[in-house]
Amino acid sequence: MVCQIPKKVRRAAANIMTNKSKNASVETKTNVKTVSINEKPNKESIKDIKKKLDDQIKTFQNKSKLIADRDKFLESQTEILNYIKDQAVDYDPSMDSRRMTLILRDNQKYRSESVVQISNNEIIKDMMLIIMTKITAKITEIEKEILS
């Protein structure tokens, strides 16, 4: 069985084989980038990538610290809310056997003695409300920074 090849195909093949035609070429449609074996990777792009990754790591560490700080503030906020609930409107200090004392100390000194002690429950309650508003503001500030 003999297979006949069309004349145009034979001419194109002959042109490619003899390299007589400069326009004869084989077209391929691929999205592959050709890189020579001796070509080295671009060192600047590697440095840029490393810098971006380092920046992202620093950002992640900063946000992790902020999240931990936020959790501490939320814990304190819960404790203060529980104290304020115990000191409700119908609270009678004469019926309460426990006395709350607010103690302020200087933690920079070794074996620091208390600097200020407050034992009045009404004053402590008012101070807790003030501290509560400050904690709420700080939590809001931290959450905004985390989301940015």
C-alpha positions in Angstrom: 0.0 0.0 0.0 1.5 3.3 -1.1 0.5 6.5 0.6 0.6 9.7 -1.4 1.7 12.9 0.2 0.1 16.1 -1.2 2.4 18.3 -3.2 2.2 21.3 -0.9 3.3 19.2 2.1 6.2 17.7 0.2 7.4 21.1 -0.9 7.2 22.5 2.7 9.1 19.5 4.0 11.7 19.9 1.3 12.1 23.6 2.1 12.5 22.9 5.8 15.0 20.0 5.2 17.1 22.0 2.8 16.7 25.2 4.8 16.1 27.2 1.6 13.1 29.0 2.9 13.7 31.4 5.7 10.0 31.7 6.4 9.5 28.1 7.0 9.0 27.4 10.7 7.0 25.3 13.1 4.5 27.1 15.2 3.6 26.0 18.7 1.1 27.6 20.9 2.2 27.1 24.5 2.6 29.3 27.5 5.9 27.9 28.5 8.8 30.3 29.2 12.1 29.1 27.8 15.0 29.5 30.2 18.5 28.6 29.3 20.4 26.2 31.6 23.1 28.7 32.4 20.7 31.5 33.4 20.8 32.3 37.1 17.7 33.3 39.0 17.2 37.0 39.6 18.8 37.7 43.0 17.0 41.0 43.5 13.6 39.4 43.2 14.6 36.8 45.8 15.7 39.6 48.2 12.5 41.4 47.6 10.5 38.3 48.3 12.5 37.6 51.5 11.9 41.2 52.6 8.1 40.9 52.0 8.0 37.6 53.9 10.0 39.2 56.8 7.5 42.1 56.9 4.6 39.7 56.9 6.1 37.7 59.7 6.6 40.9 61.8 3.1 42.0 61.1 1.8 38.5 62.1 3.9 38.6 65.4 2.6 42.1 66.2 -1.0 41.1 65.6 -0.5 38.0 67.7 0.8 40.2 70.6 -2.2 42.5 70.1 -4.6 39.6 70.3 -3.0 38.4 73.5 -3.2 41.9 75.0 -6.9 42.1 74.0 -7.6 38.7 75.7 -6.0 40.1 78.9 -8.2 43.2 78.7 -11.3 41.1 78.1 -10.5 39.0 81.2 -10.1 42.1 83.3 -13.3 43.5 81.9 -15.2 40.3 82.9 -13.8 40.4 86.4 -14.8 44.1 86.8 -18.3 43.4 85.4 -18.7 40.6 87.9 -17.7 42.9 90.8 -20.1 45.6 89.6 -22.9 43.1 89.3 -22.2 42.1 92.9 -22.5 45.8 93.9 -26.0 46.2 92.5 -28.3 49.2 93.2 -29.8 47.5 96.2 -26.4 46.7 97.6 -26.1 47.3 101.4 -22.5 47.5 102.6 -23.5 46.8 106.2 -24.8 43.3 105.1 -21.6 42.5 103.2 -19.1 40.6 105.3 -16.3 40.9 102.8 -14.5 44.1 102.4 -12.9 45.1 99.2 -9.6 46.9 99.3 -7.9 48.5 96.3 -4.2 48.5 96.8 -1.7 50.4 94.7 1.9 49.4 94.8 5.2 50.4 93.3 6.3 47.2 91.6 9.7 48.6 90.7 11.0 48.2 94.2 11.9 44.9 95.8 9.4 43.9 98.5 7.4 47.0 97.9 5.0 48.0 100.6 1.6 49.3 99.6 1.5 53.0 98.7 -2.2 53.6 98.8 -5.1 51.4 100.2 -8.7 52.2 99.6 -11.4 50.2 101.5 -14.5 52.2 100.7 -16.7 50.0 98.5 -18.5 53.0 96.9 -15.2 54.6 95.9 -13.9 51.3 94.6 -17.1 50.8 92.6 -16.8 54.3 91.0 -13.1 53.6 90.2 -14.1 50.3 88.6 -16.6 52.1 86.4 -13.9 54.5 85.3 -11.4 51.7 84.7 -14.1 49.8 82.8 -14.6 52.7 80.3 -10.9 52.9 79.8 -10.6 49.1 79.2 -13.5 49.2 76.7 -11.8 52.1 74.8 -8.5 50.2 74.8 -10.2 47.0 73.5 -11.8 49.0 70.7 -8.4 50.6 69.8 -6.7 47.2 69.8 -9.5 45.6 67.6 -9.1 48.4 65.1 -5.4 47.9 64.9 -5.8 44.1 64.5 -8.2 44.6 61.6 -6.0 47.1 59.8 
